[in-house]
């Protein structure tokens, strides 16, 4: 089977997010399928950008990079880059598909505009057409960014989303509870499937050695017998990191510290908050290479993931970091109100109310007072759950079965 996957933000472990297209392609090719990934030359999610437009083979996977402008995380230039990407794909797909006739075409960018060229490509090659939904656009920028449903950008995205649901052969959603919403926007019965995010087991078998700047800090904290609460990932509005900072700040006398690894739009303001409030037991570190995550998490005692309260999460969540946390076999504190909760399902930690400083502090104290062996047993439940349900070889097989079901 020839699979064409279109994702504006497609990445690799070396380039940075998004990783899902890379991992699916890797697994599909091991199964004997041929894959081409179409991405843009610039994405705000990546650490490193492709060197040039056009075809490139990365780790045996065929990428085609469409030239787009650079931009900051939000603004007019980002919107213009979407138009560039979609228009170029619409006009030049035959060049991209040279000597490659797709059997299935997948629209996988966060925003829904790429459904227009993807449907055109699918019709031209008589291929199956799948829309892979990462986030509900335009609902996400409305709920998280406060944009009006009458904003021209939002209205344009809504038309594109409705178009996709009307014409698609199948929807594969990362979020588990979105079918009712999609049906309300025109998706026919029987076309909804859920395939969440996951992990690649091999990345955990041979992890990259932890860089010196991280190992030096963590070794020092261990030498002082600190209980280390860790967080990795984006320092954004949705991650609600001020809550965990305040919670840990209250626990300095309990020999508890917080290590935040990553970057994002809120990082500098969070660092200022720590300084202004004299919090001494919170440490900020830059993001690590994807393959270094196992080595980093191995040095933590407790791992934290939090969310701001938002109606959007009634449709479910599937954050990459929670699968990494579980694979690290560490107990997890999950501050969440959502339709699904891996920590509860796997019994691998404590779930608390978002932004509830007292509940977060109490959860930290409960886990910190456990013996290392007790924390390990709790964490191992999460690892076992992920290995049984969320490895990319399992998820890739599920995706292929969905494609085969399409008439």
Buried (B, 14 or more C-beta within 10 A) or exposed (E): BBBBBBBBBBBBBBBBBBBBBBBBBBBBBEEEBBBBBBBBBBBBBBBEBBEEBBEBEBEEBBBBBBBBEEBEEEEEEBBEBBEBBBBBBBEEBEEBBEEBEBBBBBBBBBBBBBBBBBBBBBEBBEBBBBBBBBBBBBBBBBBBEEBEEEBEBBEBBBEBBBBBBEBBBBBBBBBBBBBEBBBEBBBBEEBBBBBBBBBBBEBBEEBBEBBEEBBEBBEEBEEEEBBBBBBBBBBBBBBBBBBBBBBBBBBBEBEBBBBBBBBBEBBEEBBEBBEEEEBEBBBBBEBBBBBBBBBBBBBBBBBBBBBBBBEBBBBBBBBBBBBBBBBBBBBBBBBBBBEBBBBEEBEBBBBBBBBBBEBBBBBBBEBBEBEEEEBBBBBBBBBBBBBEBBBBBBBBBBBBEBBEEEE
